[in-house]
Amino acid sequence: MRDLAERLAGISVHAGAEDLAEARRIIAKLRNMNLRWNVPELSTFIKERQRELFLRR
């Protein structure tokens, strides 16, 4: 989970389509993992990154 979160954190808000597609895949993986582990901080991080990457466009 940590490696995926670090990869997601490293994706810029100005990233290209390929990087944003990877961000979507990472978000999906992290969400699925968090269904089992239920880490509140991870949920918050995912929501924040999703807003930063996809809602400000």
N, C-alpha and C positions, 0 to 999 in steps of 0.2 A: 504494500500500500504506500509505503514511504517513497519508493522509487517512482511510482506513478504520480503521486502528489507533487514530487519535485519536478517531474517532466511537465506536468500541467502548469505549475507555477512559472516555469521557464518560457512558456508560450506568450509572446507579446500580443498586446491588443491590436497591433498593426500587422499581425501575421497574415500570411497569404492563405488561400483557400485550402491548401494541403495541410498546413499546420492547424488550421481551425477544424478540419475534419478529424485530425488526430486528437485534438482537444475533446471533441465530441465522443470519440471512442474511449478516451481515458476517463471522462466523466461517467460514462455508462458503466465501465468496469469498476470504478471506485464506488458508485452507487450500489451496484450489486454486492460488492464486498461488504459495504457498510450495512447492508440488510442483515448480515450475520453478526457483525461486530458492534454495530450501533454506537459509533464514536461521535458524540455531539460536535466536537471540533472539526471532524472531517466533513460532516454535513454542512456546517457553516462555511468551511473553506470551499466546498463544491459550489454552493449557492453563490458565494461572492465571485468566484472565477467565472461562473456561468453569466452572471450579470455583466462583469467587466468585458468578457469576450464577445458576447452575443447580443446584449440589449442596448449597447451604446453605438451601434452601427447605423 
